[in-house]
Amino acid sequence: MGSAGSTTAVDNDRIRITTWTFEVEGANTGHHVHEHDYIVVPVTGGTFTITDADGGTQAMTQLAGVPYLGTAGTAHDVVANAPAVFVEIELK
C-alpha cells in the first residue's frame, strides 16, 4: 500500500467517493488497478509521476477544480511531486 492518505466518504452499490491526500513530495497511492470507470476532481492541483503496470512513467499535471475521466482497468501508481489533494469518484 502507498503512503498517501485516503478517506472514503461514500461507498454504496452505485458509487465510491474517496479523497486522496498526498502530504509530502513522494507520497504515493501504491500500485493498483481501477475496477470501475472514475472521475478525478483535483482540489489543489499539482504534478504527479504515473508509473504504469509495465514500469513506464509519465508526468501528469492536475489543475485545481478541473475534473477528468479514467477508465476501468487502468493499472498504475500515482506519486505526488509536491503536497496535493484530489477526490476520486468511482462509478460502479
N, C-alpha and C positions, 0 to 999 in steps of 0.2 A: 504494500500500500504506500501511497505517496505521502508527502509531508504537508500538502495543502490541507486546510480545514474545509469540511463540508457540513452543511446543516440542511436537512430536508424539512421543508415547511409543509408540503403536501405529498402524499403518496397513496393514490387510490387506484381503482381499476382503469381509469382513463388517463391519468396524468401524474407525473412526479416533478416537483419543483425543488431544486437544490441550489443553494448559494455556495459558491466556491470562493474561499478566501486564501490568497497567497500572501502571507505576512512578510516574507523576505525574498530577496532575489534567490533563485534556485529552487524555491518551493515547487512541488510538482504533484500532479494527480495520481501518479503511478500508471503503469501501462494498463489499459482497459479497452474493452470492445463495447460499443454502444448497441444495446439490444433494440432500441427504438429510434425513430426519427426524433430530432430535437431542435430546439431553438435556444440560442445563447443570447442573453441580453447583458452586455457589458455595463457595469456600474461605474467603474473608474476609468476604463480603458487601460491600455498597456500593451507591451510587446511580449511575445512568447516564442519559445522554440518548441516545435512539434516534432516528436520522433515517432515515425510510423512503425508498423509491425516488422518491417524488413531492416530497421535501423537507420533509414534515411531521415534527414531532418529538413525542416523548412521554417522560415521566420513567419510569424503572423502578428499583425497589429490589430488590436480591437480599439474601436472608438466608443467612448462613453455614450450610452443611450442608443447606439446603432446596432440593432439585432441582426443575426444571420442564422441560416439554417444548416443543420448537419443531418447526415443520413445514418440509418441503422446499418450496422456492420463496420462502421468506422472504427479502426483499431489504432490507438496512439497513446502517448504520454504527453502531457502538456506541462511545460516548465516555464515559470514566470521569470522574466528578465529584471523585474522590479516588483514591489508590492502591487497587488491588483485584486479586484473582486469582480465576479460575474455571476449571473443567475442562469441556470440551465433548466429548461422546461422540456421534459421528455413526453412525447405523445405515444401513449401505449396502444 
